[in-house]
């Protein structure tokens, strides 16, 4: 349910609470034993559905939050790790994907070898940064760092042409910052200042670990943060990032030099493509995602001395490399990014961190291992059946809406009919034949994995858009709708308990995975998704009066969620969370409609004392159960498009007469809103 407007191009650090490894906590589907029966469902449905789970599931020390999502991801990792141990053996009989995943995992787990090599694997890149003497040299070293997967200054790659969705064009987008977003660099409240001060101290300590004297490290840290802060000033706010039009500006290659003339773009493009058989990409048309970012970058290139830029690039290199460096770097990296920003009290186990690193850099090869170990075809087939049922329910909803005109309705139905559903894993696995994995070279494997993906992106420029490609990995515990493709994806990772449990009844499964499916389908028609047509073009297909009616209904949800307190003096940002709230409300509604279709007017027997309708709503509530530390709540409130779990449950069911009938709620009770919000 997390989605990026330009996956693979716009790298926005959300720092979501990563799941660690605690295989003793097994995920289950809807479980009545986890309810809080003392809580009245009409007063606080979240507490009623999750109270028992919240009490039984304190946050583990190695993470900032613990949720049903984290619980499932931990179990998924545990399920595949024994297989990774097996394929880590240096056996010539291994299949190619087993060799790459096994050797990558073994190298990442080799802490003694990593410790012995120290910072030697970084010295070549550090020397290249130090040797920069002019603008062309700076551009070439940025390209070198990009080839090594270092998030520095901007990101260059390929992106779908949103005005001609069947083609891929070049693209440049903001990158090169480590705090969760622009506001963390510019806000002046005491908490933000405290975080920035700790961030500056963290950069200084990392430079000291590289061998800098304290005074040198201090000066370089200040310089690096000055450059990074200037770049962050050109970023969009979290709310602005949710507007697709803000991230697509079809321009010419020559506009790069116009917007940022102080950067040698020709030197950069020639260098970044000079790997393997790709070569420098030839293109004229491109997307410059945020033109004002390039202007901010150009201003900093004019004003900051070259030494400051070298300090910044040095910082970006060590920051990206830290997970594959000796323990002192790993611990210091944890101290800021996990402890300060997320409240975690200790590191996750090494094997869990290696699994997550592989999921990023070798995702589909790891996905093959994961699917072979932990996913059944029966789960895939039953999910396909549910997806079809929910599409049918959404189609009926679109046909019956009384506020939508016929011309817009026709376009909406064409879009729904053209939607593609990807379930489980890709039909064709990605070919990693060109990626060299060297046993015993943890940092090199990490860098080559990221460089391989960059070259894959560059090779797509000017070619037809591949609609079968996946933008997530099979082991991911998530789902997403992608407006550019007009598709929904449900990876194998989420098609497990508690979201999907083949042992449970349709009501429980529709309440959990069914609402996830409905949520993603609804994203095709939320405030962002509705701007894309059936082919993934950014096109306004709405009649003006229908667009006005949509905005009225969306504004109701925005106002509702903006009233909810998040933490301390912060309230939920109703505008930032609008798309997810529309998805939650629409998803639960069409899951309810699909349940009624399944029941076909017959009164089904109660299970465990609950009607099918009650089980659907309770399963939805339990899928959202989460405990989160204050640091995580604050960070998410400022940057995450999802509302806190409590409001994703209570704020949604309070708008549903179907829920109120199921539990006998009366007017005036908290779970019965006087002014009901409804979009879909």
C-alpha positions in Angstrom: 0.0 0.0 0.0 3.0 2.2 -0.2 3.7 3.7 -3.6 6.1 6.1 -5.2 5.1 8.3 -8.1 8.3 7.3 -10.0 9.5 3.9 -8.6 13.1 3.3 -9.5 13.8 7.0 -10.2 12.6 9.1 -7.3 14.4 7.8 -4.2 12.5 9.2 -1.2 13.8 7.9 2.1 10.8 7.0 4.2 12.7 4.9 6.7 9.7 2.7 7.5 10.1 0.5 10.5 11.9 -2.5 9.0 10.8 -5.9 10.2 13.5 -7.9 12.0 13.6 -11.6 12.7 11.5 -13.1 15.5 10.3 -16.4 14.0 8.7 -17.3 17.4 5.9 -14.8 16.7 3.8 -16.6 14.1 1.3 -14.7 12.1 -2.3 -16.0 12.1 -5.4 -14.9 10.3 -8.3 -13.3 12.2 -8.1 -14.6 15.8 -10.9 -13.9 18.3 -8.4 -14.5 21.1 -6.7 -11.3 20.2 -9.8 -9.1 20.7 -10.4 -6.9 23.7 -13.9 -7.9 24.6 -14.1 -5.2 27.3 -13.9 -2.5 24.6 -17.2 -1.6 23.0 -16.8 -1.9 19.2 -19.1 1.1 18.8 -16.9 3.2 21.1 -13.4 2.3 19.9 -13.4 -0.4 17.3 -9.6 -0.4 16.9 -9.2 -1.3 20.6 -11.9 -3.9 20.4 -10.3 -5.6 17.4 -6.6 -5.2 18.4 -6.5 -4.8 22.2 -5.4 -8.3 22.9 -2.8 -8.2 20.2 -1.4 -4.9 21.3 -1.0 -6.2 24.9 0.6 -9.4 23.7 3.0 -7.8 21.2 5.3 -5.2 22.8 7.8 -3.6 20.3 11.0 -5.7 20.0 14.2 -3.9 21.0 15.6 -4.0 17.5 12.9 -1.9 15.8 10.8 1.2 16.1 7.4 -0.4 15.5 5.8 -3.9 15.5 2.8 -4.6 13.4 1.1 -7.4 11.5 3.1 -6.4 8.5 6.4 -6.7 10.4 5.3 -9.9 12.0 4.6 -11.5 8.6 7.9 -10.2 7.1 9.8 -11.6 10.0 8.2 -15.0 9.3 8.9 -14.8 5.6 12.6 -14.1 6.3 12.7 -17.0 8.7 11.1 -19.3 6.2 13.7 -18.7 3.5 16.8 -18.3 5.6 17.3 -22.0 6.0 17.3 -22.2 2.2 19.8 -19.4 2.0 22.0 -21.3 4.4 21.9 -24.3 2.1 22.6 -22.4 -1.1 25.4 -20.5 0.6 27.5 -23.7 0.4 30.0 -23.4 -2.4 28.4 -26.2 -4.5 28.9 -26.3 -8.3 25.5 -27.9 -8.7 23.6 -24.8 -7.6 21.3 -23.1 -10.1 22.4 -19.6 -11.2 19.9 -17.8 -9.0 21.0 -20.0 -6.1 24.7 -19.3 -6.7 24.1 -15.5 -6.7 21.9 -15.4 -3.7 24.0 -17.9 -1.8 27.3 -16.2 -2.4 25.8 -12.7 -1.7 24.3 -14.0 1.5 27.5 -15.8 2.6 29.6 -12.6 1.9 27.2 -10.4 3.8 27.3 -12.8 6.8 31.1 -12.9 6.8 31.6 -10.4 9.6 35.2 -11.6 10.3 36.2 -11.0 6.7 34.5 -7.6 6.6 36.3 -6.6 9.8 39.6 -7.8 8.4 39.3 -5.7 5.2 38.4 -2.6 7.1 37.9 0.4 4.9 40.2 -0.9 2.2 37.3 -1.5 -0.2 36.4 2.2 0.0 39.8 3.6 -0.7 39.5 3.7 -4.5 36.3 5.7 -4.4 37.6 8.0 -1.6 40.7 8.7 -3.7 38.6 9.5 -6.7 36.6 12.0 -4.7 39.7 13.6 -3.3 41.3 13.9 -6.7 38.4 16.0 -8.1 40.0 19.3 -9.4 37.3 20.9 -11.6 33.7 20.8 -12.7 34.2 18.0 -15.2 36.0 15.9 -12.6 33.1 16.5 -10.2 30.6 15.3 -12.8 32.6 12.2 -13.5 33.0 11.2 -9.9 29.2 11.7 -9.3 28.7 9.2 -12.2 31.2 6.8 -10.6 29.4 7.0 -7.3 26.1 6.4 -9.0 27.5 3.3 -10.7 28.3 2.1 -7.1 24.8 2.8 -5.9 25.7 5.9 -3.9 22.7 8.2 -3.5 24.4 11.5 -4.3 23.0 14.9 -5.6 20.4 13.5 -8.0 19.3 10.2 -9.6 19.5 9.6 -13.3 17.8 6.7 -15.0 14.7 6.0 -17.1 11.0 6.6 -16.6 7.8 6.1 -18.5 6.7 9.0 -20.6 3.5 10.0 -18.9 2.3 11.8 -22.0 3.0 8.8 -24.2 2.9 5.9 -21.9 4.2 3.2 -24.3 7.7 4.7 -24.3 10.5 5.0 -21.9 12.5 8.2 -21.7 15.5 9.5 -19.6 14.8 11.1 -16.3 16.5 13.1 -13.6 15.0 13.5 -10.1 16.1 14.8 -6.6 18.2 12.6 -4.4 21.2 12.9 -2.1 19.6 13.5 1.3 19.3 11.2 4.3 16.7 12.8 6.6 13.1 11.7 5.7 12.3 14.8 3.7 12.7 18.5 3.0 10.9 19.6 6.1 13.4 17.9 8.4 16.1 20.3 7.1 14.1 23.5 7.4 11.7 23.3 10.3 12.8 25.3 13.4 10.8 23.6 16.1 13.0 22.2 19.0 12.6 18.6 18.0 13.7 19.2 14.4 16.7 21.2 15.6 17.6 18.4 17.9 17.4 15.8 15.1 19.6 17.9 12.9 22.2 18.4 15.6 22.3 14.7 16.1 22.6 14.2 12.4 25.6 16.5 12.2 27.3 14.7 15.1 26.6 11.4 13.3 28.3 12.6 10.1 31.3 13.8 12.1 31.7 10.4 13.8 31.5 8.6 10.5 34.3 10.8 9.2 36.3 10.0 12.3 35.8 6.3 11.7 37.3 6.9 8.2 40.4 8.2 9.9 39.9 11.9 10.0 41.3 13.9 12.9 38.4 15.3 15.1 38.9 18.9 13.9 39.0 17.8 10.2 35.9 15.5 10.7 34.0 18.5 12.3 34.8 20.8 9.4 34.0 18.2 6.8 30.7 17.3 8.5 29.6 20.9 8.6 30.4 21.3 5.0 28.6 18.1 3.9 25.5 19.1 5.9 25.5 22.6 4.3 25.5 21.2 0.8 22.9 18.5 1.7 20.6 21.2 3.3 20.9 23.4 0.2 19.9 20.4 -2.0 17.0 19.6 0.3 15.7 23.1 -0.2 15.0 22.2 -3.8 12.9 19.2 -2.9 9.1 19.2 -2.8 7.1 18.8 0.4 5.4 15.4 1.1 2.1 16.8 0.0 3.6 18.2 -3.2 5.2 14.8 -3.9 1.7 13.3 -4.1 0.7 15.4 -7.1 1.8 13.5 -10.2 2.0 16.6 -12.3 4.5 18.1 -9.9 6.9 15.3 -10.8 6.6 15.2 -14.6 8.1 17.9 -16.8 8.8 16.8 -20.3 11.9 18.7 -21.5 14.9 18.5 -23.7 18.3 17.3 -22.8 19.5 20.9 -23.4 17.3 22.0 -20.5 19.7 20.3 -18.1 22.4 22.9 -19.0 19.9 25.7 -18.8 18.6 24.8 -15.3 22.0 23.8 -13.9 24.8 25.2 -16.1 27.4 24.8 -13.4 27.3 21.0 -13.7 29.0 19.3 -16.6 26.1 17.2 -17.9 27.9 15.9 -21.0 30.8 14.6 -18.8 28.3 13.0 -16.4 26.2 11.2 -19.1 29.2 10.0 -20.9 30.7 8.5 -17.7 27.5 7.1 -16.2 26.8 5.0 -19.4 30.4 3.8 -19.8 29.8 0.5 -18.1 29.5 -2.9 -19.9 27.8 -2.8 -23.3 25.3 -0.1 -22.5 27.3 3.0 -23.5 26.3 6.6 -23.1 22.6 6.8 -23.7 21.5 8.9 -26.7 18.4 10.9 -26.0 16.9 14.3 -26.5 13.6 14.0 -24.7 13.5 13.5 -20.9 11.6 14.1 -17.7 13.1 16.6 -15.3 11.0 15.7 -12.3 11.6 18.8 -10.2 13.2 21.7 -12.2 13.5 23.8 -9.1 15.8 21.2 -7.5 18.3 21.6 -10.4 18.2 25.3 -9.8 18.9 24.8 -6.1 21.7 22.4 -7.1 23.1 25.0 -9.5 23.1 27.7 -6.9 25.0 25.6 -4.5 27.5 24.7 -7.2 28.1 28.4 -7.7 28.4 29.3 -4.1 30.0 26.4 -2.3 33.7 25.7 -2.7 34.8 22.5 -4.4 36.1 21.2 -1.0 32.6 21.4 0.4 31.2 19.3 -2.4 34.0 16.7 -1.9 33.1 16.5 1.8 29.5 16.0 0.8 30.3 13.2 -1.7 32.6 11.6 0.8 29.7 11.5 3.3 27.3 10.1 0.7 29.8 7.3 0.0 30.4 6.2 3.6 26.7 6.5 4.4 25.7 4.2 1.6 28.5 1.8 2.3 28.0 1.5 6.1 26.0 -1.7 6.2 28.9 -3.6 4.4 31.7 -2.0 6.5 33.2 -3.1 9.9 31.1 -3.2 13.0 31.9 0.3 14.2 30.3 1.8 11.1 27.3 -0.5 11.3 26.7 0.5 15.0 27.1 4.2 14.3 24.7 4.0 11.4 22.2 2.3 13.6 22.7 4.8 16.4 21.3 7.6 14.2 19.0 6.1 11.6 17.4 3.4 13.8 17.8 4.7 17.4 17.4 8.5 16.9 14.9 8.4 14.1 13.0 5.2 15.1 13.7 4.6 18.7 15.1 1.1 18.2 17.2 -0.1 21.1 19.5 -2.7 19.4 20.5 -3.9 16.0 18.6 -6.5 14.2 20.3 -9.8 13.7 22.9 -9.9 11.0 21.0 -12.4 8.9 17.9 -10.3 8.9 19.9 -7.3 7.7 21.5 -9.3 5.0 18.1 -10.6 3.8 16.8 -7.1 3.5 19.9 -5.9 1.7 19.5 -8.8 -0.8 15.8 -8.0 -1.3 16.9 -4.6 -2.5 19.9 -5.5 -4.6 19.1 -9.0 -5.8 15.3 -9.0 -5.3 14.0 -11.3 -8.0 16.8 -13.9 -7.6 16.0 -13.9 -3.9 12.3 -14.0 -4.9 12.8 -17.3 -6.8 14.3 -18.8 -3.6 11.5 -17.4 -1.5 8.7 -18.6 -3.8 10.2 -22.1 -4.0 10.4 -22.3 -0.2 7.3 -20.5 1.0 4.5 -19.9 -1.6 1.9 -22.2 -2.9 0.1 -22.1 -6.2 -3.2 -22.7 -4.4 -2.7 -19.3 -2.6 -2.1 -17.7 -6.0 -5.3 -19.2 -7.6 -7.5 -18.2 -4.6 -6.2 -14.7 -4.7 -7.0 -14.5 -8.4 -10.6 -15.4 -7.5 -10.8 -12.7 -4.9 -9.3 -10.1 -7.2 -12.0 -10.9 -9.8 -14.7 -10.7 -7.2 -13.5 -7.3 -6.0 -13.1 -5.9 -9.5 -16.7 -7.0 -10.1 -17.8 -5.2 -6.9 -15.9 -2.0 -7.9 -17.5 -2.1 -11.4 -20.9 -2.3 -9.8 -20.0 0.6 -7.5 -18.9 2.7 -10.5 -22.1 1.9 -12.4 -24.3 2.9 -9.5 -22.7 6.1 -8.3 -25.3 8.9 -8.3 -22.7 11.7 -8.4 -20.8 10.7 -11.5 -21.9 11.8 -15.0 -22.2 9.3 -17.8 -19.2 10.5 -19.9 -16.8 10.2 -16.9 -18.4 6.9 -15.9 -17.6 5.4 -19.3 -14.0 6.4 -19.0 -13.8 5.0 -15.5 -15.2 1.6 -16.6 -12.8 1.5 -19.5 -9.9 2.1 -17.1 -11.1 -0.6 -14.7 -11.6 -3.1 -17.6 -8.0 -2.4 -18.7 -6.5 -2.9 -15.3 -3.9 -5.7 -15.0 -3.4 -7.7 -11.8 0.0 -9.2 -10.9 -0.2 -11.9 -8.3 2.6 -13.8 -6.5 5.7 -13.3 -8.7 6.7 -12.3 -12.2 5.8 -14.5 -15.2 9.4 -14.1 -16.3 12.2 -13.9 -13.8 14.8 -11.1 -14.2 18.1 -12.2 -15.8 21.0 -11.4 -13.5 23.5 -13.1 -15.9 25.4 -9.8 -16.3 25.8 -9.3 -12.5 29.0 -10.5 -11.0 28.7 -11.7 -7.4 32.1 -12.4 -5.8 32.2 -14.6 -2.7 33.9 -12.7 0.1 33.3 -9.2 -1.4 30.4 -7.9 0.6 30.7 -4.2 -0.3 31.6 -5.0 -4.0 28.6 -7.2 -4.3 26.4 -4.4 -2.9 27.8 -1.9 -5.3 27.7 -4.1 -8.3 24.1 -5.0 -7.5 23.1 -1.3 -7.5 25.2 -0.6 -10.5 23.6 -3.4 -12.4 20.2 -1.9 -11.8 21.3 1.5 -12.9 22.6 0.1 -16.2 19.4 -1.8 -16.6 17.5 1.4 -16.2 19.8 3.3 -18.7 19.4 0.5 -21.2 15.6 1.0 -21.3 15.8 4.7 -22.5 14.1 5.1 -25.9 12.5 1.6 -25.8 8.9 0.4 -25.4 7.6 0.4 -21.9 7.5 -3.1 -20.5 4.1 -3.5 -18.7 4.9 -6.9 -17.4 7.8 -5.7 -15.3 7.4 -5.7 -11.5 8.4 -2.6 -9.4 8.6 -4.6 -6.2 10.0 -8.0 -5.1 8.1 -11.2 -4.5 9.1 -11.4 -0.8 7.7 -7.9 -0.2 4.9 -7.7 2.5 3.0 -5.0 0.7 0.8 -4.3 -2.4 0.5 -1.4 -4.7 -1.4 0.3 -7.5 0.7 1.9 -10.3 -1.1 4.6 -12.2 1.5 4.6 -15.0 0.8 0.9 -15.8 -2.8 0.9 -14.6 -2.0 -2.3 -12.6 -2.2 -3.7 -9.1 0.5 -6.0 -7.7 0.1 -8.5 -4.8 3.5 -10.1 -4.1 3.8 -13.6 -2.6 5.1 -12.0 0.6 1.7 -10.6 1.6 -0.4 -13.6 0.5 0.2 -15.3 3.9 -1.5 -15.1 7.3 -2.7 -12.7 8.7 -3.7 -11.2 5.3 -4.5 -14.4 3.5 -5.2 -17.7 5.3 -6.5 -20.5 3.1 -7.8 -22.2 6.3 -10.3 -19.4 7.0 -13.7 -18.5 5.7 -14.3 -16.0 2.9 -15.4 -13.3 5.3 -12.2 -13.3 7.3 -10.0 -13.4 4.1 -12.1 -10.6 2.4 -11.7 -8.5 5.6 -7.9 -8.9 5.5 -6.4 -9.5 2.0 -9.7 -8.5 0.4 -9.6 -5.0 1.8 -5.9 -4.8 0.7 -7.0 -5.7 -2.8 -9.9 -3.3 -2.7 -7.6 -0.6 -1.3 -5.2 -0.9 -4.3 -8.1 -1.0 -6.8 -9.5 2.1 -5.3 -6.1 3.8 -5.7 -6.8 3.9 -9.4 -9.5 6.4 -8.6 -8.1 8.3 -5.6 -6.8 11.9 -5.8 -3.6 10.7 -7.6 -4.8 7.7 -9.5 -7.8 9.4 -11.1 -5.4 11.6 -13.0 -4.1 8.6 -15.1 -6.1 7.1 -17.9 -6.5 3.4 -18.8 -3.1 3.4 -20.6 -1.2 5.1 -17.9 -1.1 8.5 -19.5 -1.4 11.6 -17.3 -4.6 12.9 -18.7 -7.7 14.7 -17.4 -10.6 12.4 -18.4 -13.0 13.9 -15.9 -15.9 16.2 -16.8 -15.5 19.4 -14.8 -18.6 18.9 -12.8 -17.6 15.4 -11.8 -14.2 16.6 -10.8 -15.8 19.2 -8.6 -18.0 16.5 -7.0 -15.0 14.3 -6.4 -13.1 17.1 -4.7 -16.1 17.8 -2.4 -16.2 14.2 -1.3 -12.4 14.0 -0.9 -12.4 17.2 1.1 -14.7 15.6 3.6 -12.1 12.9 4.4 -9.3 15.5 4.4 -11.1 17.5 7.1 -12.0 14.4 9.1 -8.5 13.1 9.4 -6.9 16.5 10.0 -8.7 16.6 13.3 -7.0 13.5 14.7 -4.1 14.0 17.1 -1.0 12.0 16.2 1.5 12.8 18.9 2.2 15.8 21.2 1.1 18.9 19.2 1.1 17.2 15.8 -2.1 16.2 14.1 -2.6 13.9 11.2 -2.1 15.7 7.9 -5.4 15.0 6.1 -4.1 16.3 2.8 -0.9 14.1 2.9 -2.9 11.0 3.9 -5.9 11.6 1.6 -5.1 9.0 -1.0 -4.6 6.2 1.5 -7.7 7.2 3.4 -9.7 7.1 0.2 -8.2 3.7 -0.5 -9.0 2.3 3.0 -12.6 3.5 2.9 -13.2 2.4 -0.7 -11.4 -0.9 -0.2 -13.4 -1.9 2.8 -16.6 -0.9 1.2 -16.1 -3.0 -2.0 -14.8 -5.9 0.2 -18.1 -5.8 2.0 -19.9 -5.8 -1.4 -17.9 -8.8 -2.5 -18.9 -10.6 0.7 -22.5 -9.9 0.0 -22.1 -11.3 -3.5 -20.5 -14.5 -2.0 -23.4 -14.9 0.5 -25.9 -14.4 -2.4 -28.6 -13.2 0.0 -28.3 -16.3 2.2 -27.9 -15.9 5.9 -24.6 -17.7 6.8 -24.1 -19.3 10.2 -22.0 -17.6 12.8 -18.4 -18.7 13.3 -17.0 -18.3 16.8 -20.1 -16.3 17.6 -19.6 -13.7 14.9 -21.6 -13.1 11.7 -19.8 -13.0 8.4 -20.1 -9.2 8.3 -18.6 -8.9 11.8 -15.8 -11.2 10.9 -15.0 -9.1 7.8 -14.7 -5.9 9.8 -12.8 -7.6 12.7 -10.3 -9.1 10.2 -9.8 -5.7 8.7 -9.2 -4.2 12.1 -6.8 -6.9 13.2 -4.7 -6.6 10.0 -4.0 -3.0 11.0 -2.8 -3.8 14.6 0.5 -2.0 15.4 2.6 -0.7 18.3 4.9 2.2 17.4 7.5 4.2 19.3 7.0 8.0 19.6 10.0 8.7 17.3 8.3 6.6 14.5 4.9 8.2 15.0 6.4 11.7 14.8 8.5 10.9 11.7 5.6 9.2 9.9 3.3 12.1 10.7 5.6 14.5 8.9 6.4 12.3 5.9 4.3 9.2 5.5 1.1 9.3 3.4 -0.6 6.8 5.8 -2.5 7.8 8.9 -1.8 6.0 12.2 -3.3 2.6 12.3 -5.9 3.5 14.9 -7.4 6.1 12.6 -7.1 3.9 9.5 -9.6 1.6 11.4 -11.8 3.9 13.5 -11.8 6.8 11.0 -12.9 4.4 8.2 -15.6 2.3 9.9 -17.2 5.4 11.4 -18.2 6.3 7.8 -19.8 2.9 7.0 -23.5 2.3 7.8 -22.7 -1.4 7.0 -20.4 -1.5 10.0 -22.9 0.2 12.2 -25.6 -2.3 11.3 -23.2 -5.2 11.8 -22.4 -4.2 15.4 -25.7 -2.4 16.3 -24.1 1.0 16.8 -26.4 3.9 17.5 -26.3 7.6 16.6 -24.1 9.6 18.9 -21.6 6.8 19.5 -18.0 7.5 18.4 -18.1 4.9 15.6 -21.1 6.6 14.0 -20.2 9.9 12.3 -23.0 12.4 11.9 -21.6 13.7 8.6 -20.6 10.6 6.7 -17.7 10.8 4.2 -17.9 8.7 1.0 -16.0 8.9 -2.2 -16.3 5.4 -3.7 
